[in-house]
Amino acid sequence: MGSGNERARTDGLRFAFGTLTVLRVRVHRWDRSAGGAAMLLAPVVGVVVGALAGGVGALVAWRGGALLGAVAAVAVGAALTRGLHLDGVADVADGLGSGKPAEDALRIMKQSDIGPFGVLTLVLLMLAQIAALAGQFALSPGRGALAAGVAAVAGRTALAWGCLRSVPAARPGGLGAMVAATVPPGAAVAVTAVVAVAAAAVRWQYGVAVLIGVAVAAGLLRRCVRRFGGVTGDVLGALVETSATAALAAVALV
């Protein structure tokens, strides 16, 4: 029994790193069971991405100043994820901003180009991330690195909520359909609680930031489900970036 659970966690971690990062990981199982485990274990991916982004940002901030450090941290985070989450933000913004029926909005989201809503949303989101991180790096390189880590973990924590069993896939096929409706509500609550408590153990404000980030992403999720009829890979990516940005804003304001 224990061996089976350990294997499931290993498969879930491989799935999570293989789909959410550029890191070379061999995915042994590509099924809904592994996908659900991956969404619950996604905060572990956030720890790795956040540590790398925060570490590079701290080094650059130490030598080149807070603003440059913030830009470096955001750039490393984007590079480690192939920019997939940012692409999801842009596509979701175009879909929501189109004002068209769900089928047409989903078609717009699937197109390779980015429309005006997507461009504007991307610019504002990245400016918000850089501004919040620059403020933390100005306090100290270590504070900036911690803020980058909290944001990365908060973003991946939101994925479990996007894959609740009550949330269907908006269309067949793709990562969204693979992981949609795979996470029990109790498991999502448990993972969020563990992440928030762990963050609060470092600084209580970080625990609050995680909860705020997840709550804001949940608001976007409700909007997307009503608008598109469910989730897609783009919606999940948008949840990651929305939660991360809200968490950074909370760190800056709290």
C-alpha positions in Angstrom: 0.0 0.0 0.0 2.8 2.4 1.0 4.8 1.5 -2.1 1.8 2.2 -4.3 1.3 5.6 -2.8 4.9 6.4 -3.2 4.8 5.4 -6.8 1.7 7.6 -7.4 3.5 10.6 -5.8 6.6 10.0 -7.9 4.5 9.7 -11.1 2.6 12.9 -10.1 5.9 14.8 -9.5 7.2 13.7 -12.9 4.0 14.7 -14.5 4.1 18.1 -12.8 7.7 18.9 -13.6 7.4 17.5 -17.1 4.3 19.6 -18.0 4.9 22.8 -16.0 8.6 23.4 -16.5 11.3 23.1 -19.1 13.3 20.8 -16.9 14.0 17.4 -18.5 11.9 14.9 -16.7 10.8 11.6 -18.1 7.0 11.2 -17.6 6.2 7.6 -17.1 2.4 8.0 -16.8 0.2 10.3 -18.9 -3.3 9.7 -17.5 -5.8 11.4 -15.3 -4.7 9.7 -12.1 -1.2 11.0 -12.6 -2.5 14.4 -13.7 -4.6 14.8 -10.5 -1.6 13.9 -8.4 0.5 16.4 -10.4 -1.9 19.3 -9.7 -1.8 18.6 -6.0 2.0 18.4 -6.0 2.4 21.4 -8.2 3.5 23.6 -5.2 6.7 21.5 -5.2 7.3 22.8 -8.7 6.7 26.3 -7.4 9.4 25.8 -4.7 12.0 24.9 -7.4 11.0 27.6 -9.9 10.7 30.2 -7.1 14.1 29.2 -5.6 15.8 29.5 -9.0 14.1 32.8 -10.0 14.5 34.3 -6.5 18.2 33.2 -6.4 19.0 34.8 -9.7 17.0 37.9 -8.9 18.8 38.3 -5.6 22.2 37.9 -7.2 21.4 40.5 -9.9 19.8 42.8 -7.3 23.0 42.6 -5.2 25.1 43.7 -8.1 22.8 45.7 -10.2 20.0 47.1 -8.1 16.4 46.2 -7.0 14.6 46.9 -10.3 17.1 44.9 -12.4 16.8 42.0 -9.9 13.0 42.0 -10.1 13.2 41.9 -13.9 15.7 39.0 -13.7 13.4 37.1 -11.3 10.4 37.4 -13.5 12.4 36.5 -16.6 13.8 33.4 -15.1 10.4 32.3 -13.9 9.0 32.8 -17.4 12.0 31.0 -19.0 11.6 28.0 -16.7 8.0 27.5 -17.7 8.4 28.3 -21.5 6.2 31.3 -20.9 3.2 28.9 -21.0 1.4 30.5 -18.1 1.9 34.0 -19.5 0.5 32.7 -22.8 -2.5 31.4 -20.9 -3.1 34.8 -19.3 -3.1 36.5 -22.7 -5.4 33.9 -24.3 -7.9 34.0 -21.5 -7.9 37.8 -21.5 -8.7 37.7 -25.3 -11.4 35.1 -24.8 -13.1 37.0 -21.9 -12.6 40.4 -23.6 -14.1 39.2 -26.9 -17.7 39.2 -25.5 -18.5 36.3 -27.8 -20.3 33.0 -27.0 -18.3 30.3 -25.4 -17.6 28.3 -28.6 -16.3 31.4 -30.4 -14.3 32.6 -27.3 -12.6 29.2 -27.1 -11.7 29.4 -30.7 -10.2 32.8 -30.2 -8.2 31.5 -27.3 -6.8 28.7 -29.4 -5.4 31.0 -32.1 -1.7 31.6 -32.1 -1.8 35.4 -32.2 -2.4 37.7 -29.2 -5.1 40.3 -29.4 -5.3 43.7 -27.7 -6.9 42.4 -24.5 -4.1 39.9 -24.1 -1.3 42.4 -24.8 -2.7 44.9 -22.3 -3.2 42.2 -19.6 0.3 40.8 -20.0 1.9 44.2 -19.8 0.0 45.2 -16.7 0.5 41.8 -15.0 4.2 41.8 -15.6 4.6 45.4 -14.5 2.7 44.6 -11.3 5.0 41.6 -10.7 8.2 43.6 -11.3 7.0 46.5 -9.2 6.1 44.4 -6.3 9.4 42.4 -6.5 11.5 45.5 -6.9 10.1 46.8 -3.6 11.1 43.6 -1.9 14.5 43.5 -3.4 15.0 47.1 -2.3 14.5 46.0 1.3 17.1 43.2 0.8 18.1 40.6 -1.8 16.9 37.9 0.6 13.5 39.5 1.0 13.1 39.7 -2.8 14.1 36.1 -3.2 11.6 35.0 -0.6 8.8 37.0 -2.2 9.6 35.4 -5.6 9.4 32.0 -4.0 6.1 32.7 -2.2 4.6 33.9 -5.5 5.7 30.9 -7.4 4.3 28.5 -4.8 1.1 30.4 -4.5 0.6 30.3 -8.2 1.0 26.5 -8.4 -1.3 26.0 -5.4 -4.1 27.5 -7.4 -3.9 24.7 -9.9 -5.6 22.2 -7.5 -8.6 24.5 -7.3 -8.8 24.7 -11.1 -8.9 20.9 -11.3 -11.6 20.3 -8.7 -14.0 17.5 -9.4 -16.8 20.0 -9.7 -15.1 21.9 -12.5 -15.4 20.3 -16.0 -13.2 20.7 -19.0 -14.3 23.3 -21.5 -13.4 21.2 -24.5 -12.0 17.7 -25.1 -8.3 17.2 -25.6 -5.2 18.9 -24.3 -3.8 19.3 -20.8 -7.0 20.9 -19.5 -9.1 17.9 -20.3 -6.4 15.6 -18.9 -6.4 17.2 -15.4 -9.9 18.7 -15.2 -12.1 17.3 -12.4 -9.4 15.2 -10.9 -8.9 16.8 -7.5 -11.1 16.1 -4.5 -12.1 19.3 -2.7 -10.7 18.1 0.6 -7.3 17.5 -1.0 -7.3 21.0 -2.4 -8.1 22.5 1.0 -5.4 20.3 2.6 -2.7 21.3 0.2 -3.6 25.0 0.4 -3.5 24.8 4.2 -0.1 23.1 4.2 1.4 25.7 1.8 -0.1 28.6 3.8 1.2 27.3 7.1 4.6 26.6 5.7 4.8 30.1 4.2 3.6 31.7 7.5 6.3 29.9 9.3 8.8 32.1 7.5 6.8 35.3 7.9 3.1 35.5 8.7 2.6 37.9 5.8 3.6 35.2 3.4 0.9 32.8 4.7 -1.7 35.6 4.1 -0.3 36.3 0.7 -0.7 32.6 -0.3 -4.4 32.6 0.8 -5.0 35.9 -1.0 -3.4 34.7 -4.2 -5.5 31.5 -4.2 -8.7 33.4 -3.4 -8.1 35.9 -6.3 -7.4 33.0 -8.7 -10.6 31.3 -7.5 -12.5 34.4 -8.5 -11.0 34.2 -12.0 -11.8 30.5 -12.1 -15.5 31.2 -11.4 -15.6 33.8 -14.2 -14.0 31.4 -16.7 -16.3 28.5 -15.8 -19.3 30.7 -16.3 -18.0 32.1 -19.5 -16.4 29.1 -21.2 -18.2 26.2 -19.5 -15.1 24.8 -17.8 -11.3 25.0 -17.8 -8.7 24.7 -20.5 -4.9 24.6 -20.3 -4.9 28.4 -20.9 -7.3 28.9 -17.9 -5.0 26.9 -15.7 -2.0 28.9 -16.8 -3.9 32.1 -16.1 -4.7 30.9 -12.6 -1.0 30.4 -11.9 -0.1 33.9 -13.0 -3.1 35.5 -11.3 -2.4 33.8 -8.0 1.3 34.7 -8.2 0.6 38.3 -9.0 -2.0 38.7 -6.3 0.3 37.1 -3.7 3.1 39.5 -4.7 0.8 42.4 -4.3 -0.3 41.2 -0.9 3.4 40.8 0.2 4.0 44.4 -0.9 0.9 45.8 0.7 0.7 43.7 3.9 
